[in-house]
Amino acid sequence: MSTPKNISLIGRRHMSGGNTYHTVVIVVDGEQVHKSERTYGYGDHYVTTAKEWLRDNGYAFDRDTPIVREVSDVRRRKDL
């Protein structure tokens, strides 16, 4: 398992038909390692999506690992 020094999450949310969807870009130690597919979930669910992907792909982190979060709401689905 790899232990990152810092993690950045860049989330985008979009509402469609009363539902909210998101994508998240995951940056580990300054390098983009993943961009998620369009996923159902509102609020901070993009963080859960990112943490699940990190754990599933061998990144070990705990509460002391700095995680920078940035999120924006977009008007168009294609902007996810």
Secondary structure by P-SEA (a helix, b strand, c coil): cccccbbbbbbbbbbccccccbbbbbbcccccccccccccccccaaaaaaaaaaaaaccccccccbbbbbbbbbcccccc
